């Protein structure tokens, strides 16, 4: 995948860190994973009904117009519906990734 060239110890530490954050910050931090081959989205953040942001690489595009924020909120809701791994499944998914890394020869 994306991280195939990343050294094993770095991938393991990053996954363990994410697992700690997910356990520590749940339910405030919600992570849902979807298959980018089925549905694509630029990184977006919805700050309630007053602000939404799309990350464009080196720049952010900020929306403060209610109909634009609603459109991005609906897009976000669609991403959550399409998620293959929801917040509650994240710890088991991370554990499976760690086991997969352990089982893979260097």
N, C-alpha and C positions, 0 to 999 in steps of 0.2 A: 504494500500500500504506500501511502504518502511517506511513511517513516521507515521504509525498508533500508535506507542507507544510514539511518541514525544508529549509533552504537547501542547495543543491548542494555547496558547499565543505565543509560540516559532514559531509554523508553520505560524501563522498569521503575525508575525513580519518579518519572512523570506520572505514570499510572498509579503508583502508590500515593503520590501527592493528591491526585484527583480523587482517589478513593477516600482519603482522609477529609478532604474538603467536602465531598458529597455527604459523608457521615456527619461531619461537624455542622454543616450549614443547612441540612435538610430540615424543614421543607422550604426555607427561604430561597435557597439556590435550587433551581429546577433545571435539569439537563435532559433534553430529549434528543435522541440520535435518529436521523433518517438517512435513507440510502440516496446519496447524491446522484446516482445513476437513474433514479426514478423521478426525483424532484430536485430542483436546484433553487438556491436562494443566496443572494448576497447576504452577508452578516447584517442583521437588523436588531435594533433595541427599541422597545416601546417603553416610554416613560409615562405610563398612564394616558389620560385623555389629552394631555397638553403638549406632548413632544414625542416624536419618533425620529430615529436616526438610522441611516443606511451607511455602512462602511464601504467606501469605493476603492480601497487600496491605500493610497497616501492621504486621502481626504475623507471627510465625513459630510454627508448631505443631511441637513436637519430640516424636519417638517414641523410646522406649528399650526397649520391649517387643519381644522377638524376633519374634513372629508378625506384628506390625504392620510391623516393619522388613522382614521377608521379603515381605510383601504389596506394600510400596512398591518393593522391589527387583524384584519380578516385573513391576510396572507399568512401571518404568524400562526393564527388558529389552524389554518390548513396544514401548516408544517407539523404542528402538534398532532393533528389527526393522522397524518401520514407516518408519524414516528414509529420506527420498528422497536426502539428501546426507549421506554419512558423512565421517568425519574426513579420510580420504585425498582425497576429492573437494572438500573445502572450499576449498583455494587456487584451483582452477580455477573454482569457483562465484563466489568473490569477484572474480576477474579478469573473469568474464563480467558481473557486476554493474557493475564499474567501466567496462567498455566500453559497457554499456547507458546508463550515466549520461552518458558522453562523447558518445554518439550522439544523445542526447535534447536538443532545443533548450531553451534557458532558458525 
